[in-house]
Amino acid sequence: GAGVSQSPSNKVTEKGKDVELRCDPISGHTALYWYRQSLGQGLEFLIYFQGNSAPDKSGLPSDRFSAERTGGSVSTLTIQRTQQEDSAVYLCASSLSGPNEKLFFGSGTQLSVL
Amino acid sequence: GESVGLHLPTLSVQEGDNSIINCAYSNSASDYFIWYKQESGKGPQFIIDIRSNMDKRQGQRVTVLLNKTVKHLSLQIAATQPGDSAVYFCAENYGGATNKLIFGTGTLLAVQP
């Protein structure tokens, strides 16, 4: 596609429910990243994929958070048993091949946990 | 965590003036740096990048300066326009296999007409 696409753009859920957030990176980009941005704050790194493997998942805040990538393309970020503190914008980015390259970001998924 | 991010540092400039946004980075081993612009409701948009073997790089109306001695990065915007109003983030790459960009907390640039 022309850019990084994320869905849904907005998600409202109840505390305790599971949610799945989807990211379609730019076609041909092998590296994919998930970041989280809380209101008025900077971006917090969550996980990095190179192809289908995740060499760095050090930013995942708890074991309720998981992510996978299939076919070297689409990625899904899953949050189980959501908590109110999970409310944030979840941003996905991709880059062509990996280290020392600019990241292209999607518009994010605004997650609200009630 | 703390909610200090709710009060972003703000730079207010007049239209047509030059803007300088500063950033202190944390890791002396970082070898790649990027500036992003984020408008309300959108994802960050790439502005300019610089590698650690350089100390200055120019783009269209923007210049990035890198001072590795004091771990300082700055973004200069010439002839600031209302469309430049946004939050600006610097990011550093810790390098290695992980290619993890670490972002600063951001600066809000407000351009007064």
gemmi code that builds the backbone of each chain (N, CA, C; Angstrom):
import gemmi

chains = {
    "A": [
        ("GLY", (0.826, -1.196, 0.000), (0.000, 0.000, 0.000), (0.860, 1.246, 0.000)),
        ("ALA", (0.232, 2.404, -0.087), (0.958, 3.661, -0.181), (1.583, 4.040, 1.143)),
        ("GLY", (0.981, 3.632, 2.236), (1.490, 3.997, 3.543), (1.177, 2.901, 4.530)),
        ("VAL", (1.542, 3.136, 5.796), (1.226, 2.186, 6.853), (-0.238, 2.366, 7.232)),
        ("SER", (-0.962, 1.265, 7.244), (-2.386, 1.311, 7.539), (-2.673, 0.592, 8.846)),
        ("GLN", (-3.442, 1.248, 9.724), (-3.795, 0.649, 10.999), (-5.308, 0.594, 11.143)),
        ("SER", (-5.770, -0.490, 11.785), (-7.203, -0.597, 12.038), (-7.441, -1.300, 13.367)),
        ("PRO", (-8.544, -0.960, 14.069), (-9.407, 0.173, 13.748), (-8.721, 1.497, 14.084)),
        ("SER", (-9.283, 2.593, 13.662), (-8.699, 3.886, 14.027), (-9.064, 4.244, 15.466)),
        ("ASN", (-10.211, 3.775, 15.904), (-10.653, 3.985, 17.278), (-11.244, 2.699, 17.823)),
        ("LYS", (-10.951, 2.413, 19.083), (-11.499, 1.236, 19.722), (-11.856, 1.570, 21.166)),
        ("VAL", (-13.129, 1.365, 21.498), (-13.579, 1.548, 22.876), (-13.932, 0.176, 23.410)),
        ("THR", (-13.395, -0.163, 24.560), (-13.650, -1.476, 25.125), (-13.868, -1.361, 26.627)),
        ("GLU", (-14.399, -2.418, 27.185), (-14.608, -2.440, 28.635), (-13.422, -3.104, 29.313)),
        ("LYS", (-13.136, -2.650, 30.478), (-12.065, -3.238, 31.280), (-12.261, -4.743, 31.371)),
        ("GLY", (-11.167, -5.469, 31.144), (-11.207, -6.924, 31.231), (-11.368, -7.635, 29.891)),
        ("LYS", (-11.779, -6.878, 28.863), (-11.930, -7.477, 27.542), (-10.592, -7.545, 26.818)),
        ("ASP", (-10.510, -8.425, 25.827), (-9.319, -8.508, 24.977), (-9.530, -7.655, 23.723)),
        ("VAL", (-8.442, -7.092, 23.209), (-8.524, -6.324, 21.970), (-7.389, -6.729, 21.036)),
        ("GLU", (-7.664, -6.601, 19.753), (-6.652, -6.846, 18.721), (-6.536, -5.622, 17.842)),
        ("LEU", (-5.299, -5.188, 17.648), (-5.024, -4.037, 16.805), (-4.205, -4.527, 15.616)),
        ("ARG", (-4.545, -4.006, 14.443), (-3.923, -4.529, 13.223), (-3.065, -3.466, 12.551)),
        ("CYS", (-1.977, -3.934, 11.944), (-1.086, -3.030, 11.198), (-0.703, -3.660, 9.860)),
        ("ASP", (-0.907, -2.896, 8.791), (-0.430, -3.282, 7.466), (0.732, -2.367, 7.104)),
        ("PRO", (1.953, -2.897, 7.070), (3.096, -2.031, 6.777), (3.156, -1.684, 5.289)),
        ("ILE", (4.090, -0.818, 4.964), (4.329, -0.497, 3.559), (4.849, -1.756, 2.858)),
        ("SER", (4.315, -2.014, 1.693), (4.702, -3.204, 0.947), (6.213, -3.240, 0.726)),
        ("GLY", (6.823, -4.385, 1.056), (8.255, -4.541, 0.861), (9.096, -4.194, 2.069)),
        ("HIS", (8.492, -3.569, 3.081), (9.228, -3.234, 4.301), (9.342, -4.472, 5.176)),
        ("THR", (10.574, -4.811, 5.530), (10.765, -6.026, 6.318), (10.724, -5.765, 7.820)),
        ("ALA", (10.960, -4.525, 8.217), (10.981, -4.198, 9.643), (9.671, -3.522, 10.043)),
        ("LEU", (9.150, -3.919, 11.200), (7.880, -3.382, 11.689), (8.001, -3.140, 13.179)),
        ("TYR", (7.391, -2.047, 13.649), (7.520, -1.616, 15.040), (6.153, -1.239, 15.598)),
        ("TRP", (5.984, -1.487, 16.880), (4.819, -0.985, 17.603), (5.307, -0.025, 18.692)),
        ("TYR", (4.625, 1.111, 18.764), (4.876, 2.091, 19.812), (3.537, 2.435, 20.474)),
        ("ARG", (3.633, 2.964, 21.676), (2.442, 3.422, 22.396), (2.665, 4.884, 22.780)),
        ("GLN", (1.610, 5.666, 22.633), (1.698, 7.087, 22.979), (0.531, 7.441, 23.881)),
        ("SER", (0.850, 7.762, 25.121), (-0.181, 8.226, 26.041), (-0.411, 9.714, 25.821)),
        ("LEU", (-1.545, 10.204, 26.293), (-1.964, 11.577, 26.026), (-0.860, 12.571, 26.357)),
        ("GLY", (-0.475, 13.349, 25.345), (0.496, 14.411, 25.548), (1.909, 13.947, 25.843)),
        ("GLN", (2.209, 12.703, 25.568), (3.536, 12.185, 25.878), (4.248, 11.702, 24.622)),
        ("GLY", (5.495, 11.332, 24.814), (6.288, 10.805, 23.716), (5.910, 9.376, 23.381)),
        ("LEU", (6.641, 8.816, 22.456), (6.364, 7.465, 22.002), (7.174, 6.459, 22.809)),
        ("GLU", (6.487, 5.424, 23.272), (7.104, 4.364, 24.066), (7.248, 3.111, 23.200)),
        ("PHE", (8.465, 2.656, 23.018), (8.726, 1.471, 22.203), (8.103, 0.234, 22.840)),
        ("LEU", (7.462, -0.598, 22.022), (6.879, -1.842, 22.518), (7.618, -3.061, 21.971)),
        ("ILE", (7.686, -3.173, 20.641), (8.244, -4.382, 20.036), (8.701, -4.088, 18.621)),
        ("TYR", (9.707, -4.849, 18.181), (10.293, -4.700, 16.854), (10.297, -6.052, 16.174)),
        ("PHE", (9.828, -6.099, 14.922), (9.864, -7.308, 14.108), (10.836, -7.120, 12.947)),
        ("GLN", (11.592, -8.164, 12.688), (12.371, -8.249, 11.444), (11.845, -9.497, 10.751)),
        ("GLY", (11.130, -9.293, 9.639), (10.392, -10.421, 9.085), (9.316, -10.846, 10.065)),
        ("ASN", (9.228, -12.127, 10.318), (8.215, -12.644, 11.239), (8.730, -12.835, 12.659)),
        ("SER", (10.015, -12.590, 12.865), (10.557, -12.792, 14.205), (10.700, -11.452, 14.928)),
        ("ALA", (10.689, -11.525, 16.245), (10.747, -10.316, 17.071), (12.031, -10.323, 17.899)),
        ("PRO", (13.113, -9.729, 17.342), (14.376, -9.730, 18.081), (14.324, -8.904, 19.357)),
        ("ASP", (13.364, -7.976, 19.423), (13.305, -7.101, 20.588), (11.852, -6.880, 20.981)),
        ("LYS", (11.454, -7.505, 22.068), (10.117, -7.303, 22.616), (10.208, -6.721, 24.019)),
        ("SER", (11.311, -6.040, 24.274), (11.613, -5.571, 25.620), (10.653, -4.495, 26.121)),
        ("GLY", (9.935, -3.836, 25.196), (9.053, -2.758, 25.608), (7.646, -3.189, 25.971)),
        ("LEU", (7.301, -4.434, 25.758), (5.953, -4.886, 26.116), (5.777, -4.746, 27.628)),
        ("PRO", (4.740, -3.998, 28.068), (4.640, -3.644, 29.480), (4.318, -4.805, 30.417)),
        ("SER", (3.641, -5.819, 29.920), (3.287, -6.957, 30.781), (2.970, -8.147, 29.900)),
        ("ASP", (2.749, -9.284, 30.524), (2.442, -10.491, 29.744), (1.017, -10.460, 29.183)),
        ("ARG", (0.268, -9.397, 29.461), (-1.042, -9.243, 28.814), (-0.888, -8.780, 27.363)),
        ("PHE", (0.296, -8.282, 27.050), (0.562, -7.759, 25.710), (1.336, -8.795, 24.892)),
        ("SER", (0.889, -9.013, 23.667), (1.603, -9.890, 22.761), (1.422, -9.375, 21.344)),
        ("ALA", (2.319, -9.780, 20.467), (2.216, -9.368, 19.065), (2.752, -10.473, 18.193)),
        ("GLU", (2.214, -10.535, 16.995), (2.717, -11.481, 16.024), (2.704, -10.832, 14.652)),
        ("ARG", (3.505, -11.420, 13.793), (3.550, -10.951, 12.400), (3.603, -12.174, 11.512)),
        ("THR", (2.787, -12.177, 10.506), (2.702, -13.333, 9.623), (3.002, -12.940, 8.185)),
        ("GLY", (3.656, -13.841, 7.469), (3.947, -13.601, 6.064), (4.839, -12.417, 5.829)),
        ("GLY", (5.561, -12.014, 6.864), (6.441, -10.863, 6.728), (5.707, -9.575, 6.436)),
        ("SER", (4.396, -9.561, 6.734), (3.614, -8.386, 6.396), (2.773, -7.944, 7.585)),
        ("VAL", (1.515, -8.327, 7.612), (0.563, -7.839, 8.615), (0.979, -8.238, 10.025)),
        ("SER", (0.775, -7.306, 10.947), (1.049, -7.577, 12.349), (-0.193, -7.293, 13.186)),
        ("THR", (-0.343, -8.086, 14.246), (-1.440, -7.891, 15.190), (-0.867, -7.722, 16.580)),
        ("LEU", (-1.302, -6.678, 17.261), (-0.961, -6.454, 18.668), (-2.194, -6.822, 19.481)),
        ("THR", (-2.034, -7.736, 20.416), (-3.154, -8.193, 21.241), (-2.937, -7.779, 22.682)),
        ("ILE", (-3.963, -7.211, 23.261), (-3.933, -6.863, 24.680), (-5.040, -7.668, 25.362)),
        ("GLN", (-4.658, -8.500, 26.297), (-5.636, -9.320, 27.015), (-6.029, -8.635, 28.318)),
        ("ARG", (-7.256, -8.878, 28.708), (-7.764, -8.374, 30.002), (-7.401, -6.893, 30.171)),
        ("THR", (-7.862, -6.077, 29.253), (-7.465, -4.672, 29.220), (-7.745, -3.961, 30.536)),
        ("GLN", (-6.860, -3.021, 30.846), (-6.966, -2.169, 32.023), (-7.086, -0.725, 31.567)),
        ("GLN", (-7.562, 0.140, 32.446), (-7.725, 1.549, 32.081), (-6.397, 2.189, 31.705)),
        ("GLU", (-5.316, 1.751, 32.336), (-4.012, 2.343, 32.016), (-3.495, 1.937, 30.641)),
        ("ASP", (-4.202, 1.004, 29.972), (-3.823, 0.645, 28.606), (-4.338, 1.670, 27.603)),
        ("SER", (-5.208, 2.563, 28.036), (-5.756, 3.587, 27.137), (-4.628, 4.455, 26.599)),
        ("ALA", (-4.521, 4.521, 25.281), (-3.431, 5.251, 24.620), (-3.647, 5.150, 23.112)),
        ("VAL", (-2.784, 5.812, 22.377), (-2.732, 5.618, 20.928), (-1.627, 4.612, 20.640)),
        ("TYR", (-1.960, 3.577, 19.903), (-0.997, 2.557, 19.544), (-0.584, 2.793, 18.090)),
        ("LEU", (0.704, 3.067, 17.919), (1.236, 3.425, 16.611), (2.086, 2.298, 16.049)),
        ("CYS", (1.907, 2.041, 14.790), (2.707, 1.061, 14.080), (3.581, 1.799, 13.073)),
        ("ALA", (4.780, 1.302, 12.855), (5.680, 1.902, 11.871), (6.410, 0.792, 11.126)),
        ("SER", (6.881, 1.102, 9.940), (7.694, 0.128, 9.207), (8.889, 0.840, 8.588)),
        ("SER", (9.915, 0.069, 8.314), (11.071, 0.595, 7.596), (11.530, -0.465, 6.607)),
        ("LEU", (12.326, -0.039, 5.662), (12.649, -0.898, 4.519), (13.335, -2.192, 4.937)),
        ("SER", (14.399, -2.062, 5.733), (15.130, -3.298, 6.025), (15.681, -3.378, 7.438)),
        ("GLY", (15.680, -2.309, 8.192), (16.170, -2.468, 9.549), (16.963, -1.303, 10.071)),
        ("PRO", (18.135, -1.559, 10.588), (18.862, -0.554, 11.357), (19.135, 0.757, 10.636)),
        ("ASN", (19.084, 1.825, 11.413), (19.461, 3.151, 10.956), (18.719, 3.609, 9.708)),
        ("GLU", (17.420, 3.439, 9.765), (16.577, 3.933, 8.679), (15.381, 4.660, 9.280)),
        ("LYS", (14.837, 5.564, 8.485), (13.670, 6.259, 8.990), (12.465, 5.331, 9.030)),
        ("LEU", (11.656, 5.562, 10.040), (10.427, 4.807, 10.206), (9.268, 5.594, 9.623)),
        ("PHE", (8.368, 4.878, 8.979), (7.144, 5.464, 8.446), (5.997, 5.002, 9.348)),
        ("PHE", (5.271, 5.972, 9.886), (4.228, 5.657, 10.861), (2.838, 5.660, 10.248)),
        ("GLY", (1.974, 4.818, 10.809), (0.554, 4.897, 10.527), (-0.078, 5.970, 11.398)),
        ("SER", (-1.381, 6.132, 11.265), (-2.098, 7.151, 12.023), (-2.490, 6.689, 13.417)),
        ("GLY", (-2.293, 5.399, 13.686), (-2.530, 4.911, 15.033), (-3.933, 4.407, 15.290)),
        ("THR", (-4.053, 3.644, 16.361), (-5.359, 3.218, 16.894), (-5.516, 3.852, 18.260)),
        ("GLN", (-6.564, 4.635, 18.419), (-6.869, 5.231, 19.722), (-7.667, 4.208, 20.527)),
        ("LEU", (-7.053, 3.692, 21.581), (-7.715, 2.703, 22.435), (-8.205, 3.365, 23.713)),
        ("SER", (-9.486, 3.187, 23.991), (-10.064, 3.718, 25.227), (-10.653, 2.556, 26.003)),
        ("VAL", (-10.170, 2.371, 27.225), (-10.654, 1.299, 28.085), (-11.513, 1.919, 29.187)),
        ("LEU", (-12.785, 1.557, 29.199), (-13.718, 2.172, 30.159), (-13.818, 1.367, 31.448)),
    ],
    "B": [
        ("GLY", (2.788, 6.021, 35.861), (3.891, 6.955, 35.718), (3.462, 8.376, 35.895)),
        ("GLU", (4.387, 9.280, 35.792), (4.079, 10.689, 35.981), (3.389, 11.236, 34.744)),
        ("SER", (2.657, 12.301, 34.931), (1.919, 12.903, 33.820), (2.607, 14.164, 33.332)),
        ("VAL", (3.951, 14.202, 33.467), (4.641, 15.422, 33.068), (4.425, 15.722, 31.595)),
        ("GLY", (4.137, 14.696, 30.817), (3.961, 14.921, 29.389), (2.763, 15.777, 29.070)),
        ("LEU", (1.803, 15.935, 30.009), (0.635, 16.745, 29.735), (1.014, 18.202, 29.582)),
        ("HIS", (2.188, 18.590, 30.046), (2.639, 19.958, 29.923), (3.911, 19.943, 29.090)),
        ("LEU", (3.709, 19.783, 27.772), (4.840, 19.746, 26.876), (5.563, 21.066, 26.888)),
        ("PRO", (6.894, 21.034, 26.788), (7.609, 22.293, 26.547), (7.037, 22.937, 25.285)),
        ("THR", (6.852, 24.237, 25.349), (6.233, 24.941, 24.234), (7.138, 26.045, 23.741)),
        ("LEU", (7.262, 26.136, 22.432), (7.994, 27.221, 21.790), (6.993, 28.016, 20.967)),
        ("SER", (6.862, 29.283, 21.292), (5.936, 30.145, 20.575), (6.731, 31.129, 19.730)),
        ("VAL", (6.451, 31.152, 18.428), (7.191, 32.037, 17.523), (6.218, 32.781, 16.620)),
        ("GLN", (6.693, 33.881, 16.085), (5.910, 34.651, 15.127), (6.121, 34.078, 13.727)),
        ("GLU", (5.079, 34.100, 12.950), (5.190, 33.677, 11.558), (6.310, 34.440, 10.866)),
        ("GLY", (7.151, 33.704, 10.157), (8.257, 34.321, 9.439), (9.569, 34.286, 10.200)),
        ("ASP", (9.497, 34.105, 11.524), (10.730, 33.997, 12.318), (11.338, 32.607, 12.145)),
        ("ASN", (12.591, 32.485, 12.575), (13.234, 31.170, 12.603), (12.958, 30.509, 13.953)),
        ("SER", (12.800, 29.193, 13.927), (12.546, 28.426, 15.151), (13.721, 27.495, 15.409)),
        ("ILE", (14.048, 27.328, 16.676), (15.069, 26.360, 17.058), (14.500, 25.494, 18.158)),
        ("ILE", (14.425, 24.210, 17.892), (13.922, 23.244, 18.863), (15.100, 22.377, 19.297)),
        ("ASN", (15.257, 22.244, 20.593), (16.408, 21.528, 21.139), (16.024, 20.188, 21.734)),
        ("CYS", (17.011, 19.314, 21.764), (16.796, 17.971, 22.295), (18.098, 17.453, 22.874)),
        ("ALA", (18.025, 16.911, 24.077), (19.169, 16.248, 24.687), (18.940, 14.754, 24.577)),
        ("TYR", (19.890, 14.028, 24.009), (19.706, 12.592, 23.914), (20.530, 11.883, 24.980)),
        ("SER", (20.249, 10.597, 25.141), (20.736, 9.941, 26.356), (21.932, 9.015, 26.155)),
        ("ASN", (22.061, 8.438, 24.962), (23.044, 7.375, 24.796), (24.196, 7.826, 23.909)),
        ("SER", (25.389, 7.889, 24.478), (26.545, 8.331, 23.698), (26.884, 7.373, 22.563)),
        ("ALA", (26.364, 6.155, 22.618), (26.615, 5.179, 21.552), (25.612, 5.289, 20.403)),
        ("SER", (24.586, 6.121, 20.553), (23.600, 6.269, 19.478), (24.268, 6.821, 18.229)),
        ("ASP", (23.892, 6.265, 17.083), (24.594, 6.639, 15.851), (23.674, 7.158, 14.762)),
        ("TYR", (22.402, 7.317, 15.091), (21.444, 7.786, 14.087), (20.360, 8.552, 14.820)),
        ("PHE", (19.982, 9.691, 14.244), (19.028, 10.576, 14.918), (18.015, 11.093, 13.895)),
        ("ILE", (16.796, 11.242, 14.373), (15.714, 11.674, 13.478), (14.857, 12.712, 14.185)),
        ("TRP", (14.335, 13.620, 13.402), (13.293, 14.538, 13.871), (11.977, 14.183, 13.184)),
        ("TYR", (10.933, 14.119, 14.021), (9.586, 13.875, 13.510), (8.677, 15.028, 13.902)),
        ("LYS", (7.666, 15.246, 13.071), (6.627, 16.237, 13.326), (5.313, 15.491, 13.492)),
        ("GLN", (4.555, 15.837, 14.525), (3.267, 15.178, 14.730), (2.159, 16.202, 14.892)),
        ("GLU", (1.240, 16.185, 13.972), (0.053, 17.030, 14.057), (-1.045, 16.272, 14.795)),
        ("SER", (-1.970, 17.018, 15.326), (-3.020, 16.441, 16.142), (-3.786, 15.352, 15.391)),
        ("GLY", (-3.895, 14.178, 16.004), (-4.667, 13.085, 15.415), (-3.958, 12.312, 14.323)),
        ("LYS", (-2.687, 12.617, 14.118), (-1.932, 11.932, 13.066), (-0.715, 11.234, 13.647)),
        ("GLY", (-0.162, 10.319, 12.855), (1.080, 9.688, 13.249), (2.263, 10.606, 12.980)),
        ("PRO", (3.407, 10.337, 13.605), (4.598, 11.167, 13.368), (5.026, 11.121, 11.901)),
        ("GLN", (5.480, 12.263, 11.431), (5.906, 12.405, 10.040), (7.391, 12.748, 10.008)),
        ("PHE", (8.157, 12.018, 9.240), (9.604, 12.233, 9.128), (9.908, 13.638, 8.615)),
        ("ILE", (10.888, 14.289, 9.256), (11.338, 15.592, 8.775), (12.746, 15.492, 8.203)),
        ("ILE", (13.685, 15.056, 9.037), (15.076, 15.011, 8.624), (15.835, 14.079, 9.550)),
        ("ASP", (16.895, 13.476, 9.044), (17.717, 12.607, 9.879), (19.191, 12.980, 9.731)),
        ("ILE", (19.998, 12.448, 10.641), (21.425, 12.704, 10.602), (22.160, 11.536, 11.245)),
        ("ARG", (23.290, 11.179, 10.693), (24.093, 10.097, 11.255), (25.216, 10.699, 12.088)),
        ("SER", (25.782, 9.879, 12.936), (26.722, 10.395, 13.920), (28.062, 10.833, 13.324)),
        ("ASN", (28.299, 10.504, 12.053), (29.550, 10.948, 11.424), (29.415, 12.342, 10.810)),
        ("MET", (28.253, 12.969, 11.057), (27.996, 14.325, 10.563), (27.655, 15.213, 11.746)),
        ("ASP", (27.812, 16.523, 11.576), (27.370, 17.428, 12.623), (26.316, 18.415, 12.137)),
        ("LYS", (26.028, 18.371, 10.856), (25.017, 19.276, 10.317), (24.443, 18.665, 9.051)),
        ("ARG", (23.126, 18.847, 8.888), (22.492, 18.395, 7.654), (21.342, 19.332, 7.350)),
        ("GLN", (21.211, 19.690, 6.077), (20.177, 20.644, 5.703), (19.159, 20.010, 4.788)),
        ("GLY", (17.896, 20.414, 5.006), (16.823, 20.020, 4.111), (16.141, 21.276, 3.606)),
        ("GLN", (14.923, 21.117, 3.188), (14.182, 22.275, 2.720), (13.634, 23.038, 3.919)),
        ("ARG", (14.154, 24.182, 4.190), (13.778, 25.060, 5.314), (14.155, 24.498, 6.673)),
        ("VAL", (14.730, 23.315, 6.731), (15.118, 22.739, 8.015), (16.591, 22.384, 8.029)),
        ("THR", (17.180, 22.511, 9.219), (18.575, 22.134, 9.437), (18.648, 21.391, 10.752)),
        ("VAL", (19.372, 20.293, 10.770), (19.599, 19.580, 12.017), (21.075, 19.712, 12.379)),
        ("LEU", (21.328, 20.006, 13.637), (22.689, 20.121, 14.152), (22.889, 19.060, 15.220)),
        ("LEU", (24.033, 18.412, 15.183), (24.355, 17.368, 16.147), (25.648, 17.707, 16.866)),
        ("ASN", (25.598, 17.745, 18.182), (26.788, 17.971, 19.007), (26.965, 16.744, 19.889)),
        ("LYS", (27.857, 15.869, 19.459), (28.040, 14.610, 20.171), (28.752, 14.809, 21.503)),
        ("THR", (29.506, 15.873, 21.609), (30.266, 16.117, 22.844), (29.322, 16.285, 24.025)),
        ("VAL", (28.228, 17.017, 23.790), (27.282, 17.259, 24.877), (25.965, 16.526, 24.660)),
        ("LYS", (25.937, 15.642, 23.687), (24.745, 14.835, 23.388), (23.520, 15.726, 23.164)),
        ("HIS", (23.653, 16.628, 22.213), (22.616, 17.608, 21.940), (22.296, 17.635, 20.457)),
        ("LEU", (21.003, 17.739, 20.198), (20.470, 17.757, 18.840), (19.558, 18.974, 18.733)),
        ("SER", (19.607, 19.662, 17.608), (18.660, 20.759, 17.434), (18.085, 20.741, 16.033)),
        ("LEU", (16.874, 21.265, 15.946), (16.180, 21.398, 14.667), (15.905, 22.872, 14.443)),
        ("GLN", (16.389, 23.387, 13.341), (16.145, 24.778, 12.994), (15.172, 24.824, 11.820)),
        ("ILE", (14.130, 25.625, 11.973), (13.143, 25.808, 10.915), (13.205, 27.266, 10.479)),
        ("ALA", (13.492, 27.481, 9.221), (13.592, 28.839, 8.695), (12.220, 29.351, 8.261)),
        ("ALA", (12.003, 30.630, 8.476), (10.760, 31.276, 8.026), (9.541, 30.463, 8.419)),
        ("THR", (9.374, 30.298, 9.722), (8.321, 29.432, 10.250), (6.945, 29.856, 9.756)),
        ("GLN", (6.148, 28.864, 9.397), (4.812, 29.099, 8.852), (3.753, 28.502, 9.772)),
        ("PRO", (2.515, 28.971, 9.678), (1.453, 28.401, 10.534), (1.333, 26.889, 10.387)),
        ("GLY", (1.609, 26.367, 9.190), (1.541, 24.920, 8.975), (2.628, 24.140, 9.691)),
        ("ASP", (3.581, 24.849, 10.255), (4.637, 24.185, 11.028), (4.197, 23.909, 12.463)),
        ("SER", (3.068, 24.458, 12.855), (2.576, 24.233, 14.213), (2.286, 22.752, 14.428)),
        ("ALA", (2.942, 22.178, 15.412), (2.822, 20.734, 15.668), (3.690, 20.411, 16.873)),
        ("VAL", (3.701, 19.149, 17.263), (4.649, 18.660, 18.264), (5.827, 18.039, 17.519)),
        ("TYR", (7.022, 18.403, 17.935), (8.241, 17.903, 17.302), (8.972, 16.971, 18.263)),
        ("PHE", (9.325, 15.804, 17.746), (10.035, 14.815, 18.542), (11.405, 14.546, 17.938)),
        ("CYS", (12.407, 14.451, 18.804), (13.678, 13.903, 18.358), (13.698, 12.432, 18.753)),
        ("ALA", (14.461, 11.642, 18.019), (14.591, 10.221, 18.332), (16.023, 9.792, 18.070)),
        ("GLU", (16.517, 8.885, 18.890), (17.859, 8.350, 18.717), (17.765, 6.844, 18.542)),
        ("ASN", (18.716, 6.335, 17.759), (18.767, 4.910, 17.520), (19.886, 4.320, 18.362)),
        ("TYR", (19.518, 3.425, 19.240), (20.516, 2.799, 20.097), (21.429, 1.856, 19.313)),
        ("GLY", (21.033, 1.577, 18.075), (21.900, 0.811, 17.211), (21.882, -0.678, 17.488)),
        ("GLY", (22.774, -1.391, 16.840), (22.815, -2.827, 16.990), (21.691, -3.502, 16.245)),
        ("ALA", (21.429, -4.714, 16.579), (20.443, -5.504, 15.847), (19.025, -5.048, 16.108)),
        ("THR", (18.817, -4.334, 17.177), (17.442, -4.059, 17.558), (16.824, -2.883, 16.812)),
        ("ASN", (17.642, -1.956, 16.338), (17.119, -0.819, 15.591), (15.961, -0.159, 16.314)),
        ("LYS", (16.123, 0.086, 17.583), (15.049, 0.656, 18.388), (15.229, 2.164, 18.451)),
        ("LEU", (14.234, 2.891, 17.922), (14.253, 4.342, 18.027), (13.668, 4.739, 19.371)),
        ("ILE", (14.383, 5.538, 20.124), (13.909, 6.030, 21.408), (13.573, 7.501, 21.243)),
        ("PHE", (12.335, 7.840, 21.594), (11.837, 9.185, 21.364), (11.928, 10.049, 22.615)),
        ("GLY", (12.169, 11.335, 22.392), (12.073, 12.306, 23.461), (10.615, 12.626, 23.740)),
        ("THR", (10.367, 13.510, 24.695), (9.003, 13.802, 25.111), (8.292, 14.800, 24.202)),
        ("GLY", (9.024, 15.481, 23.357), (8.376, 16.364, 22.397), (8.358, 17.817, 22.810)),
        ("THR", (8.291, 18.692, 21.818), (8.159, 20.138, 22.004), (7.024, 20.623, 21.124)),
        ("LEU", (6.141, 21.385, 21.734), (5.029, 21.948, 20.966), (5.468, 23.271, 20.350)),
        ("LEU", (5.400, 23.346, 19.051), (5.718, 24.594, 18.345), (4.409, 25.287, 17.987)),
        ("ALA", (4.241, 26.498, 18.493), (3.034, 27.279, 18.218), (3.433, 28.503, 17.406)),
        ("VAL", (2.919, 28.596, 16.205), (3.270, 29.699, 15.318), (2.147, 30.725, 15.333)),
        ("GLN", (2.494, 31.930, 15.737), (1.509, 33.006, 15.830), (1.480, 33.788, 14.523)),
        ("PRO", (0.294, 33.983, 13.968), (0.211, 34.713, 12.691), (0.520, 36.200, 12.847)),
    ],
}
model = gemmi.Model(1)
for chain_id, residues in chains.items():
    chain = gemmi.Chain(chain_id)
    for i, (resn, *xyz) in enumerate(residues, 1):
        res = gemmi.Residue()
        res.name, res.seqid = resn, gemmi.SeqId(i, " ")
        for name, pos in zip(("N", "CA", "C"), xyz):
            atom = gemmi.Atom()
            atom.name, atom.element = name, gemmi.Element(name[0])
            atom.pos, atom.b_iso = gemmi.Position(*pos), 0.0
            res.add_atom(atom)
        chain.add_residue(res)
    model.add_chain(chain)
structure = gemmi.Structure()
structure.add_model(model)
structure.setup_entities()
